[in-house]
Amino acid sequence: QVQLVESGGGLVQPGGSLRLSCEFSGIIFGIYAMGWYRQAPGKQRELVATFTTGGRTDYADSVKGRFTISRDNPKNTMYLQMNSLKPEDTAVYYCQARRSGALYDYWGQGTQVTVSS
């Protein structure tokens, strides 16, 4: 059974940094793609960063050079390091996983990130 649990959100000033964590179970890298998505109020959920099943990383243009996705396999944890945060990064951030060939996603409960002075 796949389970995803995010943590690390909070309130930060513009220009600041946060690191989000996603603890997971029931996932084998190489079979599941994983990523981070976000949803701001009144907007659709959007991709932020992702690991493909081949281990390649991809980023949304809006976060390239500021955010870094990484993982610690022994700890079954994926991270999103967010630097140079902007008010427009304010959103609920979700951890996502999808098994190769599947038509549905697994989601965590989300963690709120607010960037404000």
Secondary structure as GFF3:
##gff-version 3
##sequence-region A 1 117
A	DSSP	beta_strand	3	7	.	.	.	ID=ss1
A	DSSP	beta_strand	10	12	.	.	.	ID=ss2
A	DSSP	beta_strand	18	25	.	.	.	ID=ss3
A	DSSP	beta_strand	32	39	.	.	.	ID=ss4
A	DSSP	beta_strand	46	51	.	.	.	ID=ss5
A	DSSP	beta_strand	57	59	.	.	.	ID=ss6
A	DSSP	beta_strand	67	72	.	.	.	ID=ss7
A	DSSP	three_ten_helix	73	75	.	.	.	ID=ss8
A	DSSP	beta_strand	77	82	.	.	.	ID=ss9
A	DSSP	three_ten_helix	87	89	.	.	.	ID=ss10
A	DSSP	beta_strand	91	99	.	.	.	ID=ss11
A	DSSP	beta_strand	106	107	.	.	.	ID=ss12
A	DSSP	beta_strand	111	115	.	.	.	ID=ss13
###
